[in-house]
Amino acid sequence: MTQSKRQEERQWKGRKQSQNPHGKVKSFEQLVEDAGKNESEIK
């Protein structure tokens, strides 16, 4: 037979969360480093 509804939902959520459509989220330190690089390039 088919899988239980809860099991299907759990697998779907796992696939959905593992996608990262916007790429990996940077840490705050990485954002600060990138901001510093951009400022030095502008000046």
N, C-alpha and C positions, 0 to 999 in steps of 0.2 A: 504494500500500500504506500501511500504518500507519507512524507514526514509530518510530524506534528506542526501546528501553526507556530508555536513558540520557537521551535527549532529552526524553522524557515526564517522567521523574523530575526533571530540571533545571527544566523549566517549572513543575512542581507545587511544587517547593521555592521557586521564585521567587514564586509566587502566595501560598504559605503565609507566607513571611517578610514579605511586603509588607502583611499584614493589620493588624497592631497591635491585637489584640483588647482590650487594656487601655488603649488610648490611647498617646500618645507618652510615653516615659520622660523624666522631668525630670532636668536636670543637678543636681549636688550644690548648686551655688549657688542654684538655684531652690528646692530643698528647704529650704535654710537661710532664705531670704527668707520662704517660706510659714510656717515654724516661728516666725519672729520676729513675723509678723503675727498669728498665732493667739495667741501669748503676750500681746501687747498688748491683744487683744480680751477675753481672759479676766479680766485684772486690773481 
